[in-house]
Amino acid sequence: MRSKEKQEVTNKLLDGLPSKLRKTILAQCEQVHLTSGDILHERGQGIDYIFYPLTGYISLVTT
């Protein structure tokens, strides 16, 4: 059986930034764990947080 190499989980958007800018942004970030159904933003509210997913995806649902 082959052993799987553990790969670092990253965000492609952040990975595409210049190193200095990426480090500046990441210094202000904190990791949060989300579960299916979590609401990240409600209509009419100000934007307090920006999410950079490392795994999975985030979708926008409007009504």
Backbone as JSON Lines, residues from 0, in Angstrom:
{"i":0,"aa":"M","n":[0.84,-1.18,0.0],"ca":[0.0,0.0,0.0],"c":[0.88,1.24,0.0]}
{"i":1,"aa":"R","n":[0.57,2.18,-0.84],"ca":[1.33,3.42,-0.92],"c":[0.94,4.36,0.21]}
{"i":2,"aa":"S","n":[1.91,5.01,0.79],"ca":[1.57,6.01,1.8],"c":[1.27,7.32,1.1]}
{"i":3,"aa":"K","n":[0.26,8.0,1.58],"ca":[-0.13,9.27,0.98],"c":[0.69,10.39,1.61]}
{"i":4,"aa":"E","n":[1.24,11.25,0.76],"ca":[1.96,12.4,1.27],"c":[0.96,13.45,1.7]}
{"i":5,"aa":"K","n":[1.2,14.01,2.87],"ca":[0.3,15.06,3.36],"c":[0.68,16.37,2.68]}
{"i":6,"aa":"Q","n":[-0.3,16.96,1.99],"ca":[-0.06,18.21,1.3],"c":[-0.62,19.35,2.13]}
{"i":7,"aa":"E","n":[0.07,20.48,2.1],"ca":[-0.4,21.66,2.79],"c":[-1.67,22.16,2.1]}
{"i":8,"aa":"V","n":[-2.68,22.48,2.89],"ca":[-3.93,22.99,2.35],"c":[-3.82,24.51,2.27]}
{"i":9,"aa":"T","n":[-4.09,25.05,1.08],"ca":[-3.97,26.49,0.89],"c":[-5.14,27.01,0.07]}
{"i":10,"aa":"N","n":[-5.19,28.3,-0.1],"ca":[-6.21,28.96,-0.9],"c":[-5.54,29.51,-2.15]}
{"i":11,"aa":"K","n":[-6.04,29.17,-3.32],"ca":[-5.4,29.57,-4.57],"c":[-5.39,31.08,-4.78]}
{"i":12,"aa":"L","n":[-6.43,31.76,-4.32],"ca":[-6.46,33.21,-4.45],"c":[-5.33,33.85,-3.64]}
{"i":13,"aa":"L","n":[-5.19,33.42,-2.4],"ca":[-4.12,33.95,-1.55],"c":[-2.75,33.52,-2.07]}
{"i":14,"aa":"D","n":[-2.66,32.3,-2.57],"ca":[-1.37,31.81,-3.1],"c":[-0.89,32.63,-4.29]}
{"i":15,"aa":"G","n":[-1.82,33.24,-5.02],"ca":[-1.46,34.02,-6.2],"c":[-0.96,35.43,-5.9]}
{"i":16,"aa":"L","n":[-1.05,35.84,-4.64],"ca":[-0.6,37.18,-4.26],"c":[0.9,37.23,-4.07]}
{"i":17,"aa":"P","n":[1.49,38.41,-4.24],"ca":[2.91,38.55,-3.91],"c":[3.14,38.19,-2.44]}
{"i":18,"aa":"S","n":[4.27,37.61,-2.15],"ca":[4.58,37.08,-0.82],"c":[4.36,38.1,0.3]}
{"i":19,"aa":"K","n":[4.82,39.32,0.11],"ca":[4.71,40.34,1.16],"c":[3.24,40.66,1.45]}
{"i":20,"aa":"L","n":[2.43,40.81,0.42],"ca":[1.01,41.1,0.59],"c":[0.3,39.92,1.24]}
{"i":21,"aa":"R","n":[0.61,38.71,0.79],"ca":[0.0,37.51,1.36],"c":[0.3,37.42,2.86]}
{"i":22,"aa":"K","n":[1.54,37.67,3.26],"ca":[1.9,37.62,4.68],"c":[1.17,38.68,5.49]}
{"i":23,"aa":"T","n":[0.98,39.86,4.92],"ca":[0.25,40.94,5.59],"c":[-1.19,40.53,5.84]}
{"i":24,"aa":"I","n":[-1.83,39.96,4.82],"ca":[-3.22,39.52,4.95],"c":[-3.33,38.37,5.94]}
{"i":25,"aa":"L","n":[-2.47,37.37,5.81],"ca":[-2.56,36.2,6.68],"c":[-2.3,36.54,8.15]}
{"i":26,"aa":"A","n":[-1.53,37.58,8.41],"ca":[-1.27,37.99,9.79],"c":[-2.55,38.46,10.48]}
{"i":27,"aa":"Q","n":[-3.55,38.86,9.69],"ca":[-4.8,39.36,10.24],"c":[-5.92,38.3,10.19]}
{"i":28,"aa":"C","n":[-5.59,37.12,9.72],"ca":[-6.6,36.06,9.56],"c":[-6.63,35.13,10.76]}
{"i":29,"aa":"E","n":[-7.78,34.49,10.92],"ca":[-7.9,33.41,11.88],"c":[-8.66,32.27,11.21]}
{"i":30,"aa":"Q","n":[-8.32,31.06,11.56],"ca":[-8.98,29.92,10.95],"c":[-10.27,29.62,11.69]}
{"i":31,"aa":"V","n":[-11.34,29.42,10.93],"ca":[-12.63,29.03,11.5],"c":[-13.11,27.76,10.79]}
{"i":32,"aa":"H","n":[-13.87,26.97,11.48],"ca":[-14.41,25.75,10.9],"c":[-15.89,25.97,10.64]}
{"i":33,"aa":"L","n":[-16.32,25.72,9.43],"ca":[-17.71,25.9,9.03],"c":[-18.33,24.55,8.75]}
{"i":34,"aa":"T","n":[-19.64,24.49,8.95],"ca":[-20.37,23.27,8.62],"c":[-21.46,23.61,7.61]}
{"i":35,"aa":"S","n":[-21.94,22.62,6.93],"ca":[-22.98,22.81,5.93],"c":[-24.17,23.52,6.56]}
{"i":36,"aa":"G","n":[-24.63,24.57,5.89],"ca":[-25.78,25.31,6.38],"c":[-25.44,26.57,7.16]}
{"i":37,"aa":"D","n":[-24.17,26.74,7.51],"ca":[-23.77,27.97,8.21],"c":[-24.07,29.18,7.33]}
{"i":38,"aa":"I","n":[-24.63,30.21,7.93],"ca":[-24.92,31.45,7.2],"c":[-23.8,32.44,7.49]}
{"i":39,"aa":"L","n":[-23.14,32.88,6.43],"ca":[-21.98,33.76,6.58],"c":[-22.34,35.23,6.48]}
{"i":40,"aa":"H","n":[-23.47,35.52,5.84],"ca":[-23.87,36.92,5.64],"c":[-25.36,36.99,5.4]}
{"i":41,"aa":"E","n":[-26.01,37.98,6.0],"ca":[-27.45,38.21,5.78],"c":[-27.62,39.48,4.96]}
{"i":42,"aa":"R","n":[-28.62,39.49,4.1],"ca":[-28.93,40.67,3.3],"c":[-29.11,41.88,4.21]}
{"i":43,"aa":"G","n":[-28.56,43.01,3.8],"ca":[-28.72,44.26,4.54],"c":[-27.69,44.49,5.63]}
{"i":44,"aa":"Q","n":[-26.91,43.48,5.95],"ca":[-25.86,43.64,6.96],"c":[-24.58,44.13,6.3]}
{"i":45,"aa":"G","n":[-23.78,44.84,7.09],"ca":[-22.45,45.23,6.61],"c":[-21.56,44.0,6.52]}
{"i":46,"aa":"I","n":[-20.51,44.12,5.76],"ca":[-19.56,43.0,5.63],"c":[-18.49,43.15,6.7]}
{"i":47,"aa":"D","n":[-18.47,42.2,7.64],"ca":[-17.51,42.23,8.74],"c":[-16.33,41.31,8.51]}
{"i":48,"aa":"Y","n":[-16.54,40.26,7.73],"ca":[-15.5,39.25,7.53],"c":[-15.4,38.87,6.06]}
{"i":49,"aa":"I","n":[-14.22,38.43,5.67],"ca":[-14.0,37.86,4.35],"c":[-13.5,36.44,4.57]}
{"i":50,"aa":"F","n":[-14.05,35.5,3.85],"ca":[-13.7,34.09,4.02],"c":[-12.86,33.62,2.84]}
{"i":51,"aa":"Y","n":[-11.76,32.95,3.13],"ca":[-10.89,32.34,2.14],"c":[-10.89,30.83,2.39]}
{"i":52,"aa":"P","n":[-11.79,30.09,1.76],"ca":[-11.89,28.65,2.04],"c":[-10.62,27.89,1.65]}
{"i":53,"aa":"L","n":[-10.26,26.95,2.52],"ca":[-9.1,26.1,2.26],"c":[-9.53,24.76,1.66]}
{"i":54,"aa":"T","n":[-10.71,24.31,2.02],"ca":[-11.28,23.08,1.47],"c":[-12.76,23.33,1.2]}
{"i":55,"aa":"G","n":[-13.34,22.56,0.35],"ca":[-14.76,22.7,0.06],"c":[-15.05,23.93,-0.77]}
{"i":56,"aa":"Y","n":[-16.24,24.48,-0.6],"ca":[-16.63,25.65,-1.36],"c":[-17.65,26.45,-0.57]}
{"i":57,"aa":"I","n":[-17.85,27.69,-0.94],"ca":[-18.87,28.55,-0.35],"c":[-19.77,28.98,-1.5]}
{"i":58,"aa":"S","n":[-21.07,28.89,-1.29],"ca":[-21.99,29.27,-2.35],"c":[-22.85,30.45,-1.93]}
{"i":59,"aa":"L","n":[-23.33,31.18,-2.91],"ca":[-24.2,32.32,-2.7],"c":[-25.61,31.91,-3.08]}
{"i":60,"aa":"V","n":[-26.54,32.07,-2.15],"ca":[-27.94,31.75,-2.41],"c":[-28.75,33.01,-2.18]}
{"i":61,"aa":"T","n":[-29.55,33.4,-3.18],"ca":[-30.4,34.59,-3.05],"c":[-31.85,34.19,-3.24]}
{"i":62,"aa":"T","n":[-32.73,34.98,-2.65],"ca":[-34.17,34.72,-2.81],"c":[-34.87,35.99,-3.22]}
